[in-house]
Amino acid sequence: MSEWISVNNELPKDRFEVLFYIAELCQIELGKYNEVSKRWMLPGREHYFVSGNNWVTHWMPLPEPPK
């Protein structure tokens, strides 16, 4: 399994599905980062963005599927 990556060190590729941690909610979400808007998108709620990097502190790539 991958390690958590701080958003201060690196951001995921544009619209690449990852897990991310919303610190203020103590919550892990599946979603994508949008490089243009600089916001995190949640699947099924494309109109809803988690505002700013100050909410999201860490992210990680999804694990490989089982073989």
N, C-alpha and C positions, 0 to 999 in steps of 0.2 A: 504494500500500500504506500502511496506517496505521502510525503510530509506536507504539513500546512505551510503555505508561502505567505509572508506578510505583503500586504498591498503597498507597503513602503519600499519593498525590494523589487517587486515585479507584479505586473498585471497580466491576466490571461489574454490570449489572442482574441481579437474582436469576434464576438458572438459565438465563441467556443464554449460548449456546455461544461460547467465545472460545479463543484460544491463550494459554497462560500458561507462564512460565519458572520452573522449580524450581531455585533457585540452588545448593543443596547437591548436586544431582545433575547440574548443568550440562545440563539437559534441558528441551526444549519439549514441552508436552502440549496436547492438545485436551480441553477440559472445560468445566465450569460452576462458578460460585460460588454457594454457598447462603447467603443472608443470615441465615436463622434459626440455622443451626449455625455460621456464620462459617468455613466450610471449603470447600475446592475439591473437586469431584467429577470423577472420570474416567469417560468413557463405557464401558458394558459392565461396569463395576465399581462400581455405585452404592453398594455396601456399603463401598467403599474411599475414604477421604478423605485428601487431603494435609493434614496437620495444621498449622494456624496460618498466619498471614501471614508469619511469619519465614522460611518455606521458599520461598514464592512471592514474588518481588520485583517482577515486571512481568507485564502482560497486554496483549493487543491484540484488537480485533474481527477477525472473519474477513473476508477480502477478498470483494468482490462476485464472483459467478460470471461466467465468460466469457459474452460476448454473441454 
